[in-house]
């Protein structure tokens, strides 16, 4: 049976979406985009946005295709950019390469693009189809879309608990609640995010490095962020000691001690100041500050207090809940501390979006209901 155009488009767009997903965590502040160029049924160019956001996926795929791009179809997971920045617009590059047709999964809400890329392509006589793969493209670039539309990154709260929602024993012991397969998957999550956020309590108790320690992913260096309103982070913390090699930011209060700030900055730490509230740092203000610095996806690995603060501020956009088949009991540490919920009508609501087994453990992914 002959393959229909819709089937062919779906196949090639699926490949482009896979390329885009591979780039997650490396391209901020730019989106992660995949591009596949097909000439007479043969793939002649395929690429994703390179680390740091340049070159763009279309530019790299066109370079691979060379003269074979003339008359070909380009499958792109996000509308080609149409503004001059560090490089010329990708819409112009596609036109100049002689591409005959462009299939776009998702229009770009960035005001500098927002339909202009598609309009330029059509004005130049290229056939443009929009929509194949839109749902997955939206999922892949949910962080980029959140930053453009809401001015802040997408926050995924990652927690590893027992069946009764405990992250540590009464004595503070937490290694290891989940097994090796779950911990390996957690490192893959780190690699797909721009930054990892923890609180000062976690930084001081666990003394983590927050690096990606999986074969092939050692080069991924998400920004390590510590929420530390009182600047308790010791100068001998592993995070501070490695700040010159791994980007490390500290979120603290506007009235933080100047000498401690200077000492951290001397170690290579970037210190960001936000307003202080009665219940801690103003996390909404912090979120917009991180968005202004270009972050699109933040993985929250902090403890119960940070989780409670983000839930209180309605900043949790997804939950990655690793659950072990064990029980600690009521004297253990809860995944989230108290955050002032008195009425059932006020509790944050989530819906189960995905479920998978990882060795003896389970990973549940939740998204907000609204």
BELPE-V520003 format. One record per pair of residues at least 12 apart in sequence whose C-alpha atoms are under 10 Angstrom apart, sorted by the first residue. I is the first residue (numbers start at 0). J is the second residue. If there is no record, write none. Layout:
i=I j=J
i=I j=J
This chain:
i=5 j=131
i=7 j=40
i=8 j=72
i=8 j=74
i=8 j=102
i=8 j=128
i=8 j=131
i=8 j=132
i=9 j=74
i=9 j=102
i=9 j=131
i=9 j=132
i=10 j=131
i=10 j=132
i=11 j=34
i=11 j=35
i=11 j=36
i=11 j=37
i=11 j=40
i=11 j=42
i=11 j=72
i=11 j=73
i=11 j=74
i=11 j=75
i=11 j=102
i=11 j=131
i=11 j=132
i=12 j=33
i=12 j=34
i=12 j=35
i=12 j=73
i=12 j=74
i=12 j=75
i=12 j=76
i=12 j=102
i=12 j=103
i=12 j=104
i=12 j=131
i=12 j=132
i=12 j=133
i=12 j=136
i=13 j=33
i=13 j=35
i=13 j=74
i=13 j=76
i=13 j=104
i=13 j=131
i=13 j=132
i=13 j=135
i=13 j=136
i=14 j=33
i=14 j=34
i=14 j=35
i=14 j=45
i=14 j=74
i=14 j=76
i=15 j=32
i=15 j=33
i=15 j=34
i=15 j=35
i=15 j=36
i=15 j=45
i=15 j=46
i=15 j=47
i=15 j=56
i=15 j=73
i=15 j=74
i=15 j=75
i=15 j=76
i=15 j=104
i=15 j=132
i=15 j=136
i=16 j=31
i=16 j=32
i=16 j=33
i=16 j=34
i=16 j=35
i=16 j=47
i=16 j=74
i=16 j=75
i=16 j=76
i=16 j=77
i=16 j=104
i=16 j=132
i=16 j=133
i=16 j=135
i=16 j=136
i=16 j=139
i=17 j=32
i=17 j=33
i=17 j=34
i=17 j=47
i=17 j=76
i=17 j=135
i=17 j=136
i=17 j=139
i=18 j=31
i=18 j=32
i=18 j=33
i=18 j=34
i=18 j=35
i=18 j=45
i=18 j=46
i=18 j=47
i=18 j=48
i=18 j=56
i=18 j=76
i=19 j=31
i=19 j=32
i=19 j=33
i=19 j=34
i=19 j=46
i=19 j=47
i=19 j=48
i=19 j=56
i=19 j=75
i=19 j=76
i=19 j=77
i=19 j=136
i=19 j=139
i=19 j=140
i=20 j=32
i=20 j=33
i=20 j=47
i=20 j=135
i=20 j=136
i=20 j=138
i=20 j=139
i=20 j=140
i=20 j=191
i=21 j=33
i=21 j=47
i=21 j=48
i=21 j=139
i=21 j=190
i=21 j=191
i=22 j=46
i=22 j=47
i=22 j=48
i=22 j=49
i=22 j=50
i=22 j=52
i=22 j=139
i=22 j=190
i=22 j=191
i=22 j=192
i=23 j=47
i=23 j=48
i=23 j=50
i=23 j=139
i=23 j=140
i=23 j=142
i=23 j=188
i=23 j=190
i=23 j=191
i=23 j=192
i=23 j=193
i=23 j=295
i=23 j=296
i=24 j=50
i=24 j=51
i=24 j=188
i=24 j=189
i=24 j=190
i=24 j=191
i=24 j=192
i=24 j=193
i=24 j=194
i=24 j=219
i=24 j=220
i=24 j=221
i=24 j=222
i=24 j=294
i=24 j=295
i=24 j=296
i=24 j=297
i=25 j=48
i=25 j=49
i=25 j=50
i=25 j=51
i=25 j=52
i=25 j=190
i=25 j=191
i=25 j=192
i=25 j=193
i=25 j=219
i=25 j=220
i=25 j=221
i=26 j=47
i=26 j=48
i=26 j=49
i=26 j=50
i=26 j=51
i=26 j=52
i=26 j=53
i=26 j=54
i=26 j=55
i=26 j=192
i=26 j=193
i=26 j=293
i=26 j=294
i=26 j=295
i=27 j=48
i=27 j=50
i=27 j=51
i=27 j=52
i=27 j=142
i=27 j=143
i=27 j=192
i=27 j=193
i=27 j=194
i=27 j=292
i=27 j=293
i=27 j=294
i=27 j=295
i=27 j=296
i=28 j=51
i=28 j=52
i=28 j=142
i=28 j=143
i=28 j=146
i=28 j=193
i=28 j=290
i=28 j=291
i=28 j=292
i=28 j=293
i=28 j=294
i=28 j=295
i=28 j=296
i=29 j=48
i=29 j=49
i=29 j=50
i=29 j=51
i=29 j=52
i=29 j=53
i=29 j=55
i=29 j=140
i=29 j=143
i=29 j=293
i=29 j=294
i=29 j=295
i=30 j=48
i=30 j=52
i=30 j=55
i=30 j=77
i=30 j=107
i=30 j=139
i=30 j=140
i=30 j=141
i=30 j=142
i=30 j=143
i=30 j=144
i=30 j=295
i=31 j=47
i=31 j=48
i=31 j=49
i=31 j=50
i=31 j=52
i=31 j=55
i=31 j=56
i=31 j=76
i=31 j=77
i=31 j=136
i=31 j=139
i=31 j=140
i=31 j=142
i=31 j=143
i=32 j=46
i=32 j=47
i=32 j=48
i=32 j=49
i=32 j=52
i=32 j=55
i=32 j=56
i=32 j=57
i=32 j=75
i=32 j=76
i=32 j=77
i=32 j=78
i=32 j=79
i=32 j=136
i=32 j=139
i=32 j=140
i=33 j=45
i=33 j=46
i=33 j=47
i=33 j=48
i=33 j=49
i=33 j=55
i=33 j=56
i=33 j=57
i=33 j=60
i=33 j=74
i=33 j=75
i=33 j=76
i=33 j=77
i=33 j=136
i=34 j=46
i=34 j=47
i=34 j=48
i=34 j=55
i=34 j=56
i=34 j=57
i=34 j=58
i=34 j=59
i=34 j=60
i=34 j=61
i=34 j=73
i=34 j=74
i=34 j=75
i=34 j=76
i=34 j=77
i=34 j=79
i=34 j=102
i=34 j=103
i=35 j=47
i=35 j=56
i=35 j=57
i=35 j=60
i=35 j=61
i=35 j=64
i=35 j=72
i=35 j=73
i=35 j=74
i=35 j=75
i=35 j=76
i=35 j=102
i=36 j=57
i=36 j=60
i=36 j=61
i=36 j=63
i=36 j=64
i=36 j=67
i=36 j=68
i=36 j=71
i=36 j=72
i=36 j=73
i=36 j=74
i=36 j=75
i=36 j=98
i=36 j=100
i=36 j=101
i=37 j=64
i=37 j=67
i=37 j=68
i=37 j=70
i=37 j=71
i=37 j=72
i=37 j=73
i=37 j=74
i=37 j=98
i=37 j=100
i=38 j=64
i=38 j=67
i=38 j=68
i=38 j=69
i=38 j=70
i=38 j=71
i=38 j=72
i=38 j=73
i=38 j=98
i=38 j=99
i=39 j=67
i=39 j=70
i=39 j=71
i=39 j=72
i=40 j=71
i=40 j=72
i=41 j=71
i=42 j=64
i=42 j=67
i=42 j=71
i=42 j=72
i=42 j=73
i=43 j=60
i=43 j=61
i=43 j=62
i=43 j=63
i=43 j=64
i=43 j=65
i=43 j=66
i=43 j=67
i=43 j=68
i=43 j=71
i=43 j=73
i=44 j=56
i=44 j=57
i=44 j=58
i=44 j=59
i=44 j=60
i=44 j=61
i=44 j=62
i=44 j=63
i=44 j=64
i=44 j=65
i=44 j=67
i=44 j=68
i=44 j=73
i=45 j=57
i=45 j=59
i=45 j=60
i=45 j=61
i=45 j=62
i=45 j=63
i=45 j=64
i=45 j=73
i=45 j=74
i=45 j=75
i=46 j=58
i=46 j=59
i=46 j=60
i=46 j=61
i=46 j=62
i=46 j=63
i=46 j=75
i=47 j=59
i=47 j=60
i=47 j=75
i=47 j=76
i=48 j=60
i=50 j=219
i=53 j=85
i=53 j=86
i=54 j=85
i=54 j=86
i=54 j=89
i=55 j=79
i=55 j=80
i=55 j=86
i=55 j=88
i=55 j=89
i=56 j=75
i=56 j=76
i=56 j=77
i=56 j=79
i=56 j=89
i=57 j=73
i=57 j=74
i=57 j=75
i=57 j=79
i=57 j=80
i=57 j=88
i=57 j=89
i=57 j=90
i=57 j=92
i=57 j=93
i=58 j=86
i=58 j=87
i=58 j=88
i=58 j=89
i=58 j=90
i=58 j=92
i=58 j=93
i=58 j=96
i=60 j=73
i=61 j=73
i=61 j=89
i=61 j=92
i=61 j=93
i=61 j=96
i=61 j=98
i=62 j=96
i=64 j=96
i=65 j=96
i=66 j=96
i=66 j=97
i=67 j=96
i=67 j=97
i=67 j=98
i=68 j=93
i=68 j=95
i=68 j=96
i=68 j=97
i=68 j=98
i=68 j=99
i=69 j=93
i=69 j=94
i=69 j=95
i=69 j=96
i=69 j=97
i=69 j=98
i=69 j=99
i=69 j=100
i=70 j=96
i=70 j=97
i=70 j=98
i=70 j=99
i=70 j=100
i=70 j=125
i=71 j=96
i=71 j=97
i=71 j=98
i=71 j=99
i=71 j=100
i=71 j=101
i=72 j=93
i=72 j=97
i=72 j=98
i=72 j=99
i=72 j=100
i=72 j=101
i=72 j=102
i=72 j=125
i=72 j=126
i=72 j=127
i=73 j=93
i=73 j=98
i=73 j=99
i=73 j=100
i=73 j=101
i=73 j=102
i=73 j=103
i=73 j=127
i=74 j=100
i=74 j=101
i=74 j=102
i=74 j=103
i=74 j=104
i=74 j=128
i=74 j=131
i=75 j=101
i=75 j=102
i=75 j=103
i=75 j=104
i=75 j=105
i=75 j=129
i=75 j=131
i=75 j=132
i=75 j=136
i=76 j=102
i=76 j=103
i=76 j=104
i=76 j=105
i=76 j=106
i=76 j=107
i=76 j=129
i=76 j=130
i=76 j=131
i=76 j=132
i=76 j=133
i=76 j=135
i=76 j=136
i=76 j=137
i=76 j=139
i=76 j=140
i=77 j=102
i=77 j=103
i=77 j=104
i=77 j=105
i=77 j=106
i=77 j=107
i=77 j=108
i=77 j=129
i=77 j=130
i=77 j=133
i=77 j=136
i=77 j=137
i=77 j=140
i=78 j=90
i=78 j=101
i=78 j=102
i=78 j=103
i=78 j=104
i=78 j=105
i=78 j=106
i=78 j=107
i=78 j=108
i=78 j=109
i=78 j=112
i=78 j=113
i=78 j=114
i=78 j=115
i=78 j=116
i=78 j=117
i=78 j=129
i=79 j=91
i=79 j=92
i=79 j=93
i=79 j=101
i=79 j=103
i=79 j=105
i=79 j=106
i=79 j=107
i=79 j=112
i=79 j=113
i=79 j=114
i=79 j=115
i=79 j=116
i=79 j=117
i=79 j=119
i=79 j=120
i=80 j=92
i=80 j=106
i=80 j=107
i=80 j=109
i=80 j=111
i=80 j=112
i=80 j=113
i=80 j=114
i=80 j=115
i=80 j=116
i=80 j=117
i=81 j=111
i=81 j=112
i=81 j=113
i=81 j=114
i=81 j=115
i=81 j=116
i=81 j=117
i=81 j=118
i=81 j=119
i=81 j=120
i=82 j=111
i=82 j=112
i=82 j=115
i=82 j=116
i=83 j=111
i=88 j=112
i=88 j=116
i=89 j=116
i=90 j=115
i=90 j=116
i=90 j=117
i=90 j=118
i=90 j=119
i=90 j=120
i=90 j=123
i=91 j=116
i=91 j=119
i=91 j=120
i=91 j=123
i=93 j=120
i=93 j=125
i=94 j=119
i=94 j=120
i=94 j=121
i=94 j=123
i=94 j=124
i=94 j=125
i=95 j=123
i=97 j=125
i=98 j=120
i=98 j=124
i=98 j=125
i=98 j=126
i=99 j=120
i=99 j=123
i=99 j=124
i=99 j=125
i=99 j=126
i=99 j=127
i=100 j=120
i=100 j=121
i=100 j=124
i=100 j=125
i=100 j=126
i=100 j=127
i=100 j=128
i=101 j=117
i=101 j=120
i=101 j=121
i=101 j=125
i=101 j=126
i=101 j=127
i=101 j=128
i=101 j=129
i=102 j=117
i=102 j=126
i=102 j=127
i=102 j=128
i=102 j=129
i=102 j=130
i=102 j=131
i=102 j=132
i=103 j=117
i=103 j=127
i=103 j=128
i=103 j=129
i=103 j=130
i=103 j=131
i=103 j=132
i=103 j=133
i=103 j=136
i=104 j=128
i=104 j=129
i=104 j=130
i=104 j=131
i=104 j=132
i=104 j=133
i=104 j=134
i=104 j=135
i=104 j=136
i=104 j=137
i=105 j=129
i=105 j=130
i=105 j=131
i=105 j=132
i=105 j=133
i=105 j=134
i=105 j=135
i=105 j=136
i=105 j=137
i=105 j=140
i=106 j=129
i=106 j=130
i=106 j=133
i=106 j=136
i=106 j=137
i=107 j=143
i=107 j=144
i=107 j=147
i=108 j=143
i=108 j=144
i=108 j=147
i=108 j=148
i=109 j=143
i=109 j=144
i=109 j=146
i=109 j=147
i=109 j=148
i=110 j=147
i=110 j=148
i=117 j=129
i=140 j=153
i=140 j=295
i=140 j=296
i=141 j=153
i=141 j=295
i=141 j=296
i=141 j=316
i=142 j=154
i=142 j=155
i=142 j=192
i=142 j=193
i=142 j=290
i=142 j=294
i=142 j=295
i=142 j=296
i=142 j=297
i=142 j=316
i=143 j=290
i=143 j=293
i=143 j=294
i=143 j=295
i=143 j=296
i=144 j=295
i=145 j=290
i=145 j=295
i=145 j=296
i=145 j=316
i=146 j=286
i=146 j=287
i=146 j=289
i=146 j=290
i=146 j=291
i=146 j=293
i=146 j=294
i=146 j=295
i=146 j=296
i=147 j=290
i=147 j=291
i=147 j=293
i=147 j=295
i=149 j=287
i=149 j=290
i=150 j=286
i=150 j=287
i=150 j=288
i=150 j=289
i=150 j=290
i=150 j=291
i=150 j=293
i=150 j=294
i=150 j=295
i=151 j=283
i=151 j=284
i=151 j=285
i=151 j=286
i=151 j=287
i=151 j=288
i=151 j=289
i=151 j=290
i=151 j=291
i=151 j=292
i=151 j=293
i=151 j=294
i=151 j=295
i=151 j=296
i=151 j=297
i=151 j=314
i=152 j=193
i=152 j=194
i=152 j=286
i=152 j=287
i=152 j=288
i=152 j=289
i=152 j=290
i=152 j=291
i=152 j=292
i=152 j=293
i=152 j=294
i=152 j=295
i=152 j=296
i=152 j=297
i=152 j=314
i=152 j=316
i=153 j=192
i=153 j=286
i=153 j=290
i=153 j=294
i=153 j=295
i=153 j=296
i=153 j=297
i=153 j=298
i=153 j=314
i=153 j=315
i=153 j=316
i=153 j=317
i=154 j=192
i=154 j=194
i=154 j=195
i=154 j=196
i=154 j=286
i=154 j=295
i=154 j=296
i=154 j=297
i=154 j=298
i=154 j=299
i=154 j=309
i=154 j=314
i=154 j=315
i=154 j=316
i=154 j=317
i=154 j=318
i=155 j=188
i=155 j=192
i=155 j=195
i=155 j=196
i=155 j=296
i=155 j=297
i=155 j=298
i=155 j=299
i=155 j=300
i=155 j=314
i=155 j=315
i=155 j=316
i=155 j=317
i=155 j=318
i=155 j=319
i=155 j=320
i=155 j=364
i=155 j=365
i=155 j=366
i=156 j=195
i=156 j=196
i=156 j=297
i=156 j=298
i=156 j=299
i=156 j=300
i=156 j=301
i=156 j=305
i=156 j=306
i=156 j=309
i=156 j=310
i=156 j=314
i=156 j=315
i=156 j=316
i=156 j=317
i=156 j=318
i=156 j=319
i=156 j=320
i=156 j=364
i=156 j=365
i=157 j=185
i=157 j=188
i=157 j=189
i=157 j=195
i=157 j=298
i=157 j=299
i=157 j=300
i=157 j=301
i=157 j=302
i=157 j=306
i=157 j=317
i=157 j=318
i=157 j=319
i=157 j=320
i=157 j=321
i=157 j=334
i=157 j=362
i=157 j=364
i=158 j=185
i=158 j=299
i=158 j=300
i=158 j=301
i=158 j=302
i=158 j=303
i=158 j=306
i=158 j=318
i=158 j=319
i=158 j=320
i=158 j=321
i=158 j=322
i=158 j=334
i=158 j=335
i=158 j=362
i=159 j=173
i=159 j=175
i=159 j=176
i=159 j=177
i=159 j=181
i=159 j=182
i=159 j=185
i=159 j=300
i=159 j=319
i=159 j=320
i=159 j=321
i=159 j=322
i=159 j=323
i=159 j=334
i=159 j=360
i=159 j=361
i=159 j=362
i=160 j=173
i=160 j=175
i=160 j=176
i=160 j=177
i=160 j=320
i=160 j=321
i=160 j=322
i=160 j=323
i=160 j=324
i=160 j=325
i=160 j=326
i=160 j=327
i=160 j=332
i=160 j=333
i=160 j=334
i=160 j=360
i=161 j=176
i=161 j=177
i=161 j=321
i=161 j=322
i=161 j=323
i=161 j=324
i=161 j=325
i=161 j=326
i=161 j=327
i=161 j=328
i=161 j=331
i=161 j=333
i=161 j=334
i=161 j=360
i=162 j=321
i=162 j=322
i=162 j=323
i=162 j=324
i=162 j=325
i=162 j=326
i=162 j=327
i=162 j=328
i=163 j=322
i=163 j=323
i=163 j=324
i=163 j=325
i=163 j=326
i=163 j=327
i=163 j=328
i=163 j=329
i=163 j=331
i=163 j=333
i=163 j=334
i=164 j=320
i=164 j=322
i=164 j=323
i=164 j=325
i=164 j=326
i=164 j=327
i=164 j=328
i=164 j=329
i=164 j=331
i=164 j=332
i=164 j=333
i=164 j=334
i=164 j=335
i=165 j=303
i=165 j=322
i=165 j=323
i=165 j=325
i=165 j=326
i=165 j=327
i=165 j=328
i=165 j=329
i=165 j=330
i=165 j=331
i=165 j=332
i=165 j=333
i=165 j=334
i=165 j=335
i=166 j=302
i=166 j=303
i=166 j=322
i=166 j=327
i=166 j=331
i=166 j=332
i=166 j=333
i=166 j=334
i=166 j=335
i=167 j=302
i=167 j=327
i=167 j=328
i=167 j=330
i=167 j=331
i=167 j=332
i=167 j=333
i=167 j=334
i=168 j=326
i=168 j=327
i=168 j=328
i=168 j=329
i=168 j=330
i=168 j=331
i=168 j=332
i=168 j=333
i=169 j=327
i=169 j=328
i=169 j=329
i=169 j=330
i=169 j=331
i=169 j=332
i=170 j=330
i=170 j=331
i=170 j=332
i=171 j=204
i=171 j=205
i=171 j=331
i=171 j=332
i=172 j=204
i=172 j=205
i=172 j=331
i=172 j=332
i=173 j=205
i=173 j=331
i=173 j=332
i=174 j=205
i=175 j=323
i=176 j=321
i=176 j=322
i=176 j=323
i=176 j=324
i=176 j=325
i=176 j=326
i=176 j=327
i=176 j=360
i=177 j=321
i=177 j=322
i=177 j=323
i=177 j=324
i=177 j=325
i=177 j=357
i=177 j=358
i=177 j=359
i=177 j=360
i=177 j=361
i=178 j=321
i=178 j=323
i=178 j=357
i=178 j=358
i=178 j=359
i=178 j=360
i=179 j=357
i=179 j=358
i=179 j=359
i=179 j=360
i=180 j=356
i=180 j=357
i=180 j=358
i=180 j=359
i=180 j=360
i=180 j=361
i=181 j=321
i=181 j=322
i=181 j=323
i=181 j=356
i=181 j=357
i=181 j=358
i=181 j=359
i=181 j=360
i=181 j=361
i=181 j=362
i=182 j=321
i=182 j=357
i=182 j=360
i=183 j=211
i=183 j=212
i=183 j=213
i=183 j=357
i=184 j=213
i=184 j=321
i=184 j=357
i=184 j=362
i=185 j=211
i=185 j=298
i=185 j=300
i=185 j=319
i=185 j=321
i=185 j=362
i=186 j=209
i=186 j=210
i=186 j=211
i=186 j=212
i=186 j=213
i=186 j=216
i=187 j=211
i=187 j=212
i=187 j=213
i=187 j=216
i=187 j=219
i=188 j=211
i=188 j=298
i=188 j=319
i=189 j=209
i=189 j=210
i=189 j=211
i=189 j=212
i=189 j=216
i=189 j=219
i=189 j=220
i=189 j=221
i=189 j=222
i=189 j=297
i=189 j=298
i=189 j=299
i=189 j=300
i=190 j=210
i=190 j=211
i=190 j=212
i=190 j=213
i=190 j=216
i=190 j=217
i=190 j=218
i=190 j=219
i=190 j=220
i=190 j=221
i=190 j=298
i=191 j=211
i=191 j=219
i=191 j=221
i=191 j=296
i=191 j=297
i=191 j=298
i=192 j=219
i=192 j=220
i=192 j=221
i=192 j=222
i=192 j=294
i=192 j=295
i=192 j=296
i=192 j=297
i=192 j=298
i=192 j=299
i=193 j=219
i=193 j=220
i=193 j=221
i=193 j=222
i=193 j=223
i=193 j=293
i=193 j=294
i=193 j=295
i=193 j=296
i=193 j=297
i=193 j=298
i=194 j=209
i=194 j=220
i=194 j=221
i=194 j=222
i=194 j=223
i=194 j=224
i=194 j=246
i=194 j=247
i=194 j=248
i=194 j=289
i=194 j=294
i=194 j=295
i=194 j=296
i=194 j=297
i=194 j=298
i=194 j=299
i=195 j=209
i=195 j=210
i=195 j=220
i=195 j=221
i=195 j=222
i=195 j=223
i=195 j=224
i=195 j=225
i=195 j=247
i=195 j=296
i=195 j=297
i=195 j=298
i=195 j=299
i=195 j=300
i=195 j=301
i=196 j=209
i=196 j=221
i=196 j=222
i=196 j=223
i=196 j=224
i=196 j=225
i=196 j=226
i=196 j=248
i=196 j=249
i=196 j=250
i=196 j=297
i=196 j=298
i=196 j=299
i=196 j=300
i=196 j=301
i=196 j=305
i=197 j=209
i=197 j=223
i=197 j=224
i=197 j=225
i=197 j=226
i=197 j=227
i=197 j=249
i=197 j=298
i=197 j=299
i=197 j=300
i=197 j=301
i=197 j=302
i=197 j=304
i=197 j=305
i=197 j=306
i=198 j=224
i=198 j=225
i=198 j=226
i=198 j=227
i=198 j=228
i=198 j=232
i=198 j=249
i=198 j=250
i=198 j=299
i=198 j=300
i=198 j=301
i=198 j=302
i=198 j=303
i=198 j=304
i=198 j=305
i=198 j=306
i=199 j=224
i=199 j=225
i=199 j=226
i=199 j=227
i=199 j=228
i=199 j=229
i=199 j=230
i=199 j=231
i=199 j=232
i=199 j=233
i=199 j=249
i=199 j=250
i=199 j=301
i=199 j=302
i=199 j=304
i=199 j=305
i=200 j=225
i=200 j=226
i=200 j=227
i=200 j=231
i=200 j=232
i=200 j=301
i=200 j=302
i=200 j=303
i=200 j=304
i=200 j=305
i=201 j=225
i=201 j=226
i=201 j=300
i=201 j=301
i=201 j=302
i=201 j=303
i=201 j=304
i=201 j=305
i=202 j=224
i=202 j=225
i=202 j=226
i=202 j=227
i=202 j=231
i=202 j=232
i=202 j=233
i=202 j=236
i=202 j=237
i=202 j=238
i=202 j=301
i=202 j=302
i=203 j=231
i=203 j=232
i=203 j=233
i=203 j=236
i=203 j=237
i=206 j=232
i=206 j=233
i=206 j=235
i=206 j=236
i=206 j=237
i=206 j=238
i=207 j=236
i=207 j=237
i=207 j=238
i=208 j=223
i=208 j=236
i=208 j=237
i=208 j=238
i=208 j=239
i=208 j=240
i=208 j=241
i=208 j=245
i=209 j=221
i=209 j=222
i=209 j=223
i=209 j=224
i=209 j=237
i=209 j=238
i=209 j=245
i=209 j=300
i=210 j=222
i=210 j=223
i=210 j=238
i=210 j=245
i=219 j=245
i=220 j=244
i=220 j=245
i=220 j=246
i=220 j=247
i=221 j=245
i=221 j=246
i=221 j=247
i=221 j=296
i=221 j=297
i=221 j=298
i=222 j=242
i=222 j=245
i=222 j=246
i=222 j=247
i=222 j=248
i=222 j=294
i=222 j=297
i=223 j=238
i=223 j=242
i=223 j=245
i=223 j=246
i=223 j=247
i=223 j=248
i=223 j=249
i=223 j=268
i=223 j=297
i=223 j=298
i=224 j=238
i=224 j=246
i=224 j=247
i=224 j=248
i=224 j=249
i=224 j=250
i=224 j=268
i=224 j=269
i=224 j=270
i=224 j=271
i=224 j=289
i=224 j=297
i=224 j=298
i=224 j=299
i=225 j=238
i=225 j=247
i=225 j=248
i=225 j=249
i=225 j=250
i=225 j=251
i=225 j=270
i=225 j=301
i=226 j=248
i=226 j=249
i=226 j=250
i=226 j=251
i=226 j=252
i=226 j=271
i=226 j=279
i=226 j=280
i=226 j=282
i=226 j=285
i=226 j=301
i=226 j=305
i=227 j=249
i=227 j=250
i=227 j=251
i=227 j=252
i=227 j=255
i=227 j=270
i=227 j=272
i=227 j=279
i=227 j=280
i=228 j=249
i=228 j=250
i=228 j=251
i=228 j=252
i=228 j=253
i=228 j=254
i=228 j=255
i=228 j=272
i=228 j=273
i=228 j=274
i=228 j=275
i=228 j=276
i=228 j=279
i=228 j=280
i=228 j=281
i=229 j=250
i=229 j=251
i=229 j=252
i=229 j=254
i=229 j=255
i=229 j=256
i=229 j=279
i=229 j=280
i=230 j=249
i=230 j=250
i=230 j=251
i=230 j=252
i=230 j=255
i=230 j=256
i=230 j=259
i=230 j=260
i=230 j=263
i=230 j=270
i=231 j=251
i=231 j=259
i=232 j=249
i=232 j=259
i=232 j=263
i=233 j=259
i=233 j=263
i=234 j=259
i=234 j=262
i=234 j=263
i=234 j=266
i=235 j=266
i=238 j=268
i=239 j=263
i=239 j=264
i=239 j=265
i=239 j=266
i=239 j=267
i=239 j=268
i=240 j=263
i=240 j=266
i=240 j=267
i=240 j=268
i=241 j=266
i=241 j=267
i=241 j=268
i=242 j=263
i=242 j=264
i=242 j=265
i=242 j=266
i=242 j=267
i=242 j=268
i=242 j=269
i=243 j=265
i=243 j=266
i=243 j=267
i=243 j=268
i=244 j=267
i=245 j=267
i=245 j=268
i=246 j=267
i=246 j=268
i=246 j=269
i=247 j=264
i=247 j=266
i=247 j=267
i=247 j=268
i=247 j=269
i=247 j=270
i=248 j=263
i=248 j=264
i=248 j=267
i=248 j=268
i=248 j=269
i=248 j=270
i=248 j=271
i=249 j=263
i=249 j=264
i=249 j=268
i=249 j=269
i=249 j=270
i=249 j=271
i=249 j=272
i=250 j=269
i=250 j=270
i=250 j=271
i=250 j=272
i=250 j=273
i=250 j=280
i=250 j=282
i=250 j=285
i=250 j=288
i=250 j=289
i=251 j=270
i=251 j=271
i=251 j=272
i=251 j=273
i=251 j=274
i=251 j=275
i=251 j=279
i=251 j=280
i=251 j=281
i=251 j=285
i=252 j=270
i=252 j=271
i=252 j=272
i=252 j=273
i=252 j=274
i=252 j=275
i=252 j=276
i=252 j=279
i=252 j=280
i=252 j=281
i=253 j=271
i=253 j=272
i=253 j=273
i=253 j=274
i=253 j=275
i=253 j=280
i=254 j=272
i=254 j=273
i=254 j=274
i=254 j=275
i=255 j=270
i=255 j=272
i=255 j=273
i=255 j=275
i=260 j=272
i=271 j=285
i=271 j=288
i=271 j=289
i=272 j=284
i=272 j=285
i=272 j=288
i=273 j=285
i=273 j=286
i=273 j=288
i=278 j=308
i=278 j=338
i=279 j=304
i=279 j=305
i=279 j=308
i=280 j=308
i=281 j=308
i=281 j=309
i=281 j=312
i=282 j=305
i=282 j=308
i=282 j=309
i=282 j=311
i=282 j=312
i=282 j=313
i=282 j=314
i=283 j=308
i=283 j=309
i=283 j=312
i=283 j=313
i=283 j=314
i=286 j=309
i=286 j=314
i=298 j=317
i=298 j=318
i=298 j=319
i=299 j=315
i=299 j=318
i=299 j=319
i=301 j=334
i=301 j=335
i=302 j=332
i=302 j=333
i=302 j=334
i=302 j=335
i=302 j=336
i=303 j=332
i=303 j=333
i=303 j=334
i=303 j=335
i=303 j=336
i=303 j=337
i=303 j=338
i=304 j=333
i=304 j=334
i=304 j=335
i=304 j=336
i=304 j=337
i=304 j=338
i=305 j=334
i=305 j=335
i=305 j=336
i=306 j=334
i=306 j=335
i=306 j=336
i=306 j=337
i=306 j=338
i=307 j=334
i=307 j=335
i=307 j=336
i=307 j=337
i=307 j=338
i=307 j=339
i=308 j=335
i=308 j=336
i=308 j=337
i=308 j=338
i=308 j=339
i=309 j=335
i=309 j=338
i=310 j=335
i=310 j=336
i=310 j=338
i=310 j=346
i=310 j=347
i=311 j=337
i=311 j=338
i=311 j=339
i=311 j=340
i=311 j=345
i=311 j=346
i=311 j=347
i=312 j=338
i=313 j=347
i=313 j=367
i=315 j=347
i=315 j=349
i=315 j=366
i=315 j=367
i=316 j=349
i=316 j=365
i=316 j=366
i=316 j=367
i=316 j=368
i=316 j=369
i=317 j=349
i=317 j=350
i=317 j=352
i=317 j=364
i=317 j=365
i=317 j=366
i=317 j=367
i=318 j=349
i=318 j=350
i=318 j=351
i=318 j=352
i=318 j=362
i=318 j=363
i=318 j=364
i=318 j=365
i=318 j=366
i=318 j=367
i=319 j=353
i=319 j=354
i=319 j=362
i=319 j=363
i=319 j=364
i=319 j=365
i=319 j=366
i=320 j=334
i=320 j=354
i=320 j=361
i=320 j=362
i=320 j=363
i=320 j=364
i=320 j=365
i=321 j=354
i=321 j=355
i=321 j=356
i=321 j=357
i=321 j=360
i=321 j=361
i=321 j=362
i=321 j=363
i=321 j=364
i=322 j=356
i=322 j=357
i=322 j=359
i=322 j=360
i=322 j=361
i=322 j=362
i=322 j=363
i=323 j=357
i=323 j=358
i=323 j=359
i=323 j=360
i=323 j=361
i=323 j=362
i=324 j=359
i=324 j=360
i=324 j=361
i=325 j=360
i=347 j=367
i=347 j=368
i=347 j=369
i=348 j=365
i=348 j=366
i=348 j=367
i=348 j=368
i=348 j=369
i=349 j=364
i=349 j=365
i=349 j=366
i=349 j=367
i=349 j=368
i=349 j=369
i=350 j=364
i=350 j=365
i=350 j=366
i=350 j=367
i=350 j=368
i=350 j=369
i=351 j=363
i=351 j=364
i=351 j=365
i=351 j=366
i=351 j=367
i=351 j=368
i=352 j=364
i=352 j=365
i=352 j=366
i=352 j=367
i=353 j=365
i=353 j=366
